[in-house]
Amino acid sequence: PSLDTSWVLFSEQDGLWHPGRTAFFRNFARQVPGPPECLALLTPVIARPTAADADAPELLRKAIEVNRAVRSVGGSAPRAVILEERSELVQFCLRRQLLADILAAPEEHLGTCDAEASMLPSSSSSFGGSCLTRLRSLINNGCGSASFCREVPFAQFKESTPAGESIMWMYYSRRLASVESAPPECAPER
């Protein structure tokens, strides 16, 4: 496939994709400008287990289970939450050429890594810590620029239903939601 029209999605080894995630990014990619103007796509929405679910013996293995887990049932606390975050590699879709350039570039040409690069999960080291640090640094330094990264506003993932507000998730990460690890502008309310 052409490098200009090929995109790469990321995943954690135990993460769960929403069934519409691939189609969502494919349609999003068709609407953005070419490589000189847009190299990455971002969905700032991620589902995570809550502390209430930390001791649950069963893992959420299907999208329908995640959908049920984000709703409180019978007054019980939800087992999962949907958060507005921009800190996980799994939330990005990169042009294949950008990934190839990152993998081929010497570290000194990619700039210094910022503080968020240290937030990489230790389980991600199987992909190569250096590669992930480069990706994280480039994304964190470039996504402040609209010409580098295009983002779907978080509000577009919200829908009003007769049962209340519903938020569509794109990716379920098995790492716990925590106020301490969330960036300040994305931290859930206490």
N, C-alpha and C positions, 0 to 999 in steps of 0.2 A: 504493500500500500504506500501511497504517497506520504512523505513525511509531513507535508503541509496539512493534510486532512486526517492524519492518524493521531489519535489521542490515547493516553494511558490513564487508567484508573488504578487506585491503590486499595489494598485491603490488609487487615491484620489476619493472622492465621486463624483466629477464632471469632472474627467479626461476622456480622450478618448484613447482607445487602437487602435493601427494600426491593421487591420484584420490579419496580419501575425505575430503579436507579440508572441502569444502563440506557434505557430509552430517554430518560430525562436529560442526561448528559449529551446523548447523541443529538437530540433536538436543540439543546442549548448551544452546542458546538456549531450547528448549522446557522445560527443566528448572529454569531460574532464575526468581527472583521478578521482578516487574514493574519498570518504570523507577525508581520511587522507591528501590528497594533494589539494583538492579544495572544498570549502564550499559555495562559492558565485560566481555568474556570473554577469557581468555588460555590459550594452550597454551605451556608453557615449554620446548618442544622444537624444535630447528632443526637441519637438516643443512647442513654446510659442506664445501667442498673442503679437503684438507690440503695442506701444503707439498709433499708427494710428488706431488700432482696439479697443482701450479701451472704446471708446464711441459708438461703433457699437451696435445697438439694438438687433441684432440676434446673438445667440451663434453658434459656429461651433459644429454640432452634429453628423457629419458623416466623415469618413476618406476622402472621395472625397472632402468635403468642406475644410478640412485641406490642402489637396494637392493643391487645387486652391488658398488657402489663402497664401501659401508660395511663390507663383509666383506673380510677379507684372503684373497687367493687364492694358493695355492701358496707360502705363507710371505712373500709380498710385503706391504708396508704398505698399509693401506686408503687409497683415494683420497679418501674423504669420512668425516667423523665426525658423530655425532649428539651435540649438546650441550644441556645444560640452561641456558637463557638466558631473560632477561625484558627484553631491551633493544631488540628490533626491533619496529617498527610492524607488520610482517607477521605477527607472532605474536598480534595482537589482533583482536578482532571487536567493533566499537562499534555501539551503537544509532544508528540514522540521526539521531534527534533530537539526540543528543549531538554528532555531527559538524556538524549544522546550527547548533547553538548555538555551537560553537567557531568556525566560519567567520564567524558574524555578530557575535561579541563583540569589542569593542575590546580590544587587547592589555593595557591597564592593568587590565582586570577579570579576567584569567586568572592573575594572580600571576606571580612571577618564575620563570624557567626555572632548573632545576638543572643540575648538571655534565653529566648524561647527555644533555641536549639538544644539547650540542656534539659528541656522537658520531654525529650524523646523517651518513649518507654524502653526499658531494658530488653523486652522481648523483640524489639525491632532490630537488634544488632545482627540478626541472621542475614539481613539484606546488606549489611555492611555499614558500620557506624559512620564512616567517613562519607559515604554516599548519602546517607540520610541527613547528616549534618549539612552537607552542601545543598541538598534539596530544601531543607528547612530554612537555611540562611537565605537562599535565593527567593523563596516564596515570601518569607517575612520581610525581606528588604524590598521586594518588588510589588507586593500586593497593596502597598499604599498608593501605587500608581495605577490609575484606571486604564492606562495604555498597556499594562502588563497583564493584569488579572481582572476578569469580569466576574461579578458576583450577583447571584439572585438575591434580592432583599429578603430578609427573614420573614417579613410580613406576608410575602407571597406564599409561604408555606402554611399560613393560618387560614382556617375556614370556619365560618359560623354554621352550626348545625342546630336542629331542634334540641339536641341534647346538650348544647353548649359549644364552646370553641374547641376545634380540633386542629392539631398541628401535624403535618405530614413529616415523617422522618425519612432520611435517605440511607442512613447507615447506623447500625447498632454496634457500639463498642462495648465489650464486656468489662472494661475498666470502670470502676465506680465514679459516679458524679461526685465531685467534692468542690466546695466553695474555695478551698485553699488552692487547688490546682487550676481553677478557671481564671482566665485573664480578668482584671477588675471590671472592665466594661461588659463582660459576659457572665459574671458570677450570678448564680441564682439568688433570689431574695431570701433572706433568713426569716 
